[in-house]
C-alpha cells in the first residue's frame, strides 16, 4: 500500500472506493456534487502533483458518495507538458488502486475535429492515438510494461453510457482522442493531419493516464467535454480561458451522466 493510501485511510476511513474520477479543465463543478465530502489537499499526499498546476484544475482529493457509490475524485491532474514527465500521475493512480477502486473514470476538455460535435457537447472516448512521442511506461523495468491496449476504453462501460445518455436526453458521440503534448495549441496543419489519421478530438491529457491505468488493472472510461473546434476549422480564437469557459457547458451534462453511470456499476 502506498504512503498516500495510508494517509487517506487514516483521514477518510478504510471503506474501499467503488470508482475513482479525474476531473479535467473547467470541470471542477462535478466535485461539488459529492455527498459527505472529505477534502484532502494533494500537499498532504506523497507522490501527488506538486507542480504549480494549471488554472481550471483543483489540487485536492475528494472522498464521498455519488450515484450511491463511495468514490474518490482527483480535482486536477499533472500534465506531461508541465515537467515533461509522462508518468507524473502514476503515484496517484497507484494510490487509487490501493484504495480498492476497480474502475477509473477520466474527463477532459478537448478540441473537436468533427463538425457534428461542437462546443458544449460530449465525446465518449473509444480509443486514442498517442502522438506525443512518449509513453508513461518508459523506464518500467518489468515485463508489465508490455500493456495490451485493445479495448483499453472498456466496451461495457461505453455501452452503458450510451444507454444512460439516451435515457437522459444527452447527445453522446463516440470517437478517437488524439493526444498532443502541448502546451501550445495545435497548428491548423497538425489538425488536418489528426483528421486524416482518424481522430475525432484532440487534447493534452488522458492518454498517459489510460496507459498507466491498464498497467494497474483498472477498467477505464473516459469522456471529453468539447470546448472548441480544432485550429483552422472555424474562426474562433482558441485560448485556455476559452477552454475553461466552454467546458462548463459540457460539465452540466457530465453532472447528470456520471452519477447515473456510477449507479449502474
Secondary structure, DSSP 4 states (H G I P E B T S, - for coil): --HHHHHHHHHH-SPPPSEEEE--TT-GGGGGG-EEEEEEEGGGSTTS--S---TT---EEEEEEETTEEEEEES----HHHHT-TTTTHHHHHHHHHTT--EEEEEEEEEES-TTS-TT-EEEEEEEEE-SS--TTTT--SGGGS---TT-S-HHHHHHHHHHHHHHT--EEEEEEEE---SSPPPHHHHHHHHHTT-SEEESSSHHHHHHHHHHT-EEEEEEEEEEEPTTSSS----HHHHHHHHHHHHHHHHHHHHHHHHH-
